């Protein structure tokens, strides 16, 4: 099956079985192994990428359903010597141990901060009709789709809060 | 995954015709692909309906809201009108799944996610839903997440949607188009079937029916609440959940609708409990009486008997929240 994908600003032509998930297409067909396969069932978030600006689990979607879509993976957010603000903050705050969940955490957090900017409420937002506040509790709730089995959560939240506060001031 | 033929429908009519001929719809795919990877579901034809023009959230002439079937859960939860006029729906949506899944899951697909349990997922175990007639692994097994209402000796799985629980309390209707191009609306209360001896059939939809929208009536009450109790603080199915909508006048409950999640094969409602509350002054004695009535016919197993006191307490807490009564 032929699928055109726009990934990190570059066009890719994918020819793969329709069973191929977006995650397997990235990792096995297109040489973009930054997105990680953890559970392969949408439970851990290690595969999180941005599709048309929104975070999704790349493991739970078929590549052939994304013809023409714009995809950003961890490789598109930054690179050594030119880290994104979140990548730098994860380094500064030691927001990882083994690092396997980190690409997913950073992709997820990138989109999550945009969701807060857009005023989306969360399950812990006191007034669901009001503007959400930027608190560690909000960040934890909104990042619950990304597991870290090394349990670096406190430092992950600190890293994200740092970038978020920078954005707001 | 077993192999399948993949195509993209150009119109709802084309999708419905392919559905009538045996194809399976895929929209967000978050539940379907999960099940296909385990070969619990093995469709041989998939029709992509995610790009059909079935989006949009619009006011209806009757003062309600029409939600397109392809509106994703995160857009619905962030919608200004939903947050202001139907906060129980926004709250329920935000209590479900994760940020990533809510970006993919659609309104129609959320309703059609499978009623399920871990024995349904485990192809080494018997399951009447996965393989009719093979037996139920859950009965006599681990039943912490299982239903206490509406079950049968053939299946005790729950429908895990939070969204559907709020929609049930809001008296939502499901708009359906069939392969002949005819459109009808089905009250959500008539949309799901109890398992009986056919737990593999979960809804009243016919082959080729395509959900095109969900319709909400004008908000039935300004007082709304959704409370979900689960094993971890986020991203977990409900052990029990309660959606409540209420109107109070002159110190009395004028009307209330209550729906319950995590306790039945579909969003559960009990008219006798609502009737018991109607016209009454809120009080803890009244709430306790309503909670007792709600669980009077519960059927429990070893692992889920705790849901009876938990549901009673959650209902009491929601009624206290809605009426402003001190706990």
Interface residues (C-beta under 8 A of the other chain):
Chain A: X1 X17 X18 X19 X21 X40 X41 X42 X45 X48 X54 X55 X56 X57 X60 X61 X62 X64 X65 X108 X111 X112 X115 X118 X119 X120 X121 X122 X123 X125 X128 X129 X140 X141 X142 X143 X144 X145 X146
Chain B: X1 X3 X4 X5 X6 X26 X29 X30 X33 X34 X37 X46 X48 X50 X74 X77 X78 X80 X83 X84 X87 X90 X91 X94 X95 X97 X98 X99 X100 X101 X103 X104 X233 X234 X235
